[in-house]
Amino acid sequence: MKTTEPSIQTYRKFLKSDQWDKFGEMQTDQQKRLPAPPLQSESGDLLGVLQLINARNPGADAVIAFSIDLQKVVESLSTLAALALAAYIREQNLRAEIRELRIAVDLEKKERQVAQITESDYFQKLQNQARELRARAARSLGD
């Protein structure tokens, strides 16, 4: 199996500069890493980055570079991971929207119920009686 020391530089354009700086701080000379393929949505938005660190030589504890074959597999898996992550984000957004719609429907229902009560003849009669009682009380205090 052929191995190589792949570079992350190819994927740098997908990371914001502050993310890139933090990413660089985490690296050490002992690490051999596979390029971190971006997890992009179908529209090209960056959702994350997939990274594997420290491949190990079977039978030894030595850190080795990842093989080109494994690099290709991980890049393919990153596409599937991006699709799954995008679907999850879409689902969470839809759930939030449904909650908002339920609240809006509940408020509309409440407004209809309040209007139904306040527009009833019985309620109007009570309001008139309350106005008359207040007016009488004000006249009594004025005398």
N, C-alpha and C positions, 0 to 999 in steps of 0.2 A: 504494500500500500504506500503510495507516494505521499509525503507530508510536505507542508509548506508553512511558512510564517506569514499568514495573511495579514493584511493591514486594515485597520479600522477607518483609515482616511477616506476611503470610498464612500462611507456612510455618514461622514461628518456633516454633509449638507442637510441631513435630516434632523440634526440636533441643534437647539438654540445654543448660542455661545456660552451662556452660564451653565447649561447642561453639559456641554462639551468639557468645560473647565473642571466640573465636578467629576465627570467620567475619567478625565486624565489623572486627577488626584488619586483615584482609587486603584490605578494600575501600578504594578511593581515590575521590576526586572525579571522576577521569577515566573511571571504569568505569561502563558502562551494562549492567545485568545483567537477565537473565530471571529471574523467580522460580525458586528452586531447588526443584523439585517433589520431595517425599519419595519414596524407594524403599521401599515398604511391602510386607511379606509379605501373603499372603491373610488371615492372622490379625490383621493390623494392626500387627505389629512393625516398627520402623524398621530398615531394612537399610542405608540411606545416603541421600544427597541428590544429585540431579543438578543441576549448575550450568554455565551457559554465561556467559562473560564477554567483553565487548568485541566487539559486533557492529561490522562495518566497512561503510562506505558503498562500494558498488561503484564503482570508478574513482577513489576518493579514500582517503586513509588516516585519515579522520575516524572517531572512535568515535561510533556512533549507538545509539539504543534499539532493542531487538528489536521486531518487528511482533507484533501480536496473533495473526496466523495462525501465525507461527513458535512463539509461546508455546504455542498449542494443540497443535501437532505435538509439541513437546518434552514436554509433559505426557502425551500419549498414548504417546510412546516411553518415558517413565519408567515407565509401567505395564508395558510389555514388558520393560524392563531389570530391574525388580523381580522379575518372574516368572522371568527367566533367572537372576538372582542367587540367588533363593530355591531354585531347582532345583539350582544348583551347591552351595549350602550343604547342602541335603538329601543330595546325592550324597556330599559329603565326610563328613558325619556317618554315612551308611550304610557307607562304606568303613572308617571308624574302628571302627564296631561290628563289621563283619566281621572286622577284624584281632583285636579283643578276643575274638570268638567262636572264631576259629582258635586263639588262645592257650589259651582255656579247654578246647577239644576236645583240643589237644595235651597239656595237663596231665592231663586225665581219662584219655587213652590211656596216658600215662606211669604214672599211678597204677595202672591195670589191669595193665600189664606188670610193675610192681614187685610187686603183690599176687600175680600169677601165679607169679613166681619165688619170693617169700618163703613162699608157701603150699605149694610143691611138697615132696614127700617127700624129695627129694635135699637141698634147702636145709635142711629141718628136721633131717635127719641131720647135716649139716655144723655146724649151730648146736649140737647136742648134743655133737658131738666137740670143738668149740671150748670149750664150758663145762667138759667133763671135763679138757681140757688145762690150762685156767686153774686149775681146782681142784687138780690135781696139782702145778702150779707153786707155788701158794700153800702147799700142804702141805709141799713140798720146802723152801721158804724158811723155813717155821715150824719145821722139824726141826733 
